[in-house]
């Protein structure tokens, strides 16, 4: 798997924007990606030093359209902590 297949997209929400001040960035990643793979992919794409990776599996939510029920897709989220002095401009780099 190459780096752009592992990192799907950055997550830009109000909560994640506040985490950016703590040098933590959130990304949607491939479900089968491991922490070392995510760390290597972020380092390769953005040329930064990754100090920690936290991952979580986000379950799909129950949704309704008319009388039918279904679930949105489940996905994997990674919160990446960078070394002091490194930053990522997620609004431009991807």
C-alpha positions as CSV (number, residue, x, y, z in Angstrom):
1,X,0.0,0.0,0.0
2,X,1.3,3.4,-0.8
3,X,1.0,6.5,1.5
4,X,-1.9,8.0,-0.4
5,X,-3.9,4.8,-0.1
6,X,-3.4,4.7,3.7
7,X,-4.3,8.4,4.4
8,X,-7.8,9.0,2.9
9,X,-8.5,12.6,4.0
10,X,-7.9,15.0,6.8
11,X,-10.8,15.6,9.2
12,X,-11.5,19.3,9.6
13,X,-14.0,19.9,12.4
14,X,-14.2,22.5,15.2
15,X,-12.9,19.9,17.7
16,X,-10.0,18.8,15.4
17,X,-9.1,22.4,14.7
18,X,-8.7,23.0,18.5
19,X,-6.5,19.9,18.6
20,X,-4.2,21.4,16.0
21,X,-3.1,23.9,18.5
22,X,-1.8,21.0,20.6
23,X,0.1,19.7,17.5
24,X,-2.4,16.8,16.9
25,X,-4.0,16.2,13.5
26,X,-6.9,13.9,12.7
27,X,-7.2,11.8,9.5
28,X,-9.5,9.2,8.0
29,X,-7.3,6.2,7.2
30,X,-7.7,2.8,5.6
31,X,-9.4,0.3,7.9
32,X,-6.5,-2.2,7.6
33,X,-3.7,0.3,8.2
34,X,-1.6,-0.2,11.4
35,X,-0.1,2.5,13.5
36,X,3.5,2.1,12.1
37,X,2.0,2.3,8.5
38,X,0.1,5.5,9.4
39,X,3.1,7.1,10.9
40,X,5.3,6.3,7.9
41,X,2.6,7.6,5.5
42,X,2.2,10.9,7.3
43,X,6.0,11.3,7.5
44,X,6.3,10.6,3.7
45,X,3.4,12.8,2.6
46,X,4.0,15.9,4.8
47,X,7.8,15.6,5.6
48,X,7.2,15.8,9.4
49,X,8.3,13.7,12.4
50,X,5.5,11.7,14.0
51,X,5.8,11.0,17.8
52,X,2.5,9.2,18.5
53,X,-0.5,7.7,16.7
54,X,-3.8,7.0,18.3
55,X,-6.4,5.0,16.2
56,X,-10.1,4.3,16.7
57,X,-12.7,2.5,14.7
58,X,-15.8,4.7,14.1
59,X,-19.0,2.6,13.8
60,X,-21.6,3.5,11.2
61,X,-24.7,5.4,12.4
62,X,-28.3,4.2,11.9
63,X,-30.0,6.4,9.3
64,X,-33.5,6.4,7.9
65,X,-34.9,7.4,4.5
66,X,-38.7,7.2,4.6
67,X,-39.6,3.9,6.1
68,X,-36.3,2.2,5.3
69,X,-33.4,1.9,7.8
70,X,-29.8,1.5,7.0
71,X,-26.3,2.2,8.4
72,X,-23.6,4.6,7.1
73,X,-20.2,3.0,6.5
74,X,-17.8,2.3,9.4
75,X,-14.4,3.9,9.1
76,X,-11.1,4.3,10.9
77,X,-9.8,7.5,12.4
78,X,-6.2,8.3,13.4
79,X,-5.0,11.2,15.6
80,X,-1.4,11.9,14.9
81,X,0.9,13.8,17.3
82,X,3.8,15.6,15.7
83,X,7.2,16.6,17.1
84,X,7.6,20.1,18.5
85,X,8.1,22.6,15.7
86,X,6.5,20.5,12.9
87,X,3.1,21.6,11.5
88,X,0.8,20.4,8.7
89,X,-1.3,22.8,6.7
90,X,-4.3,20.5,6.2
91,X,-6.3,23.1,4.4
92,X,-3.7,23.2,1.5
93,X,-1.4,20.1,1.6
94,X,-3.8,17.3,0.6
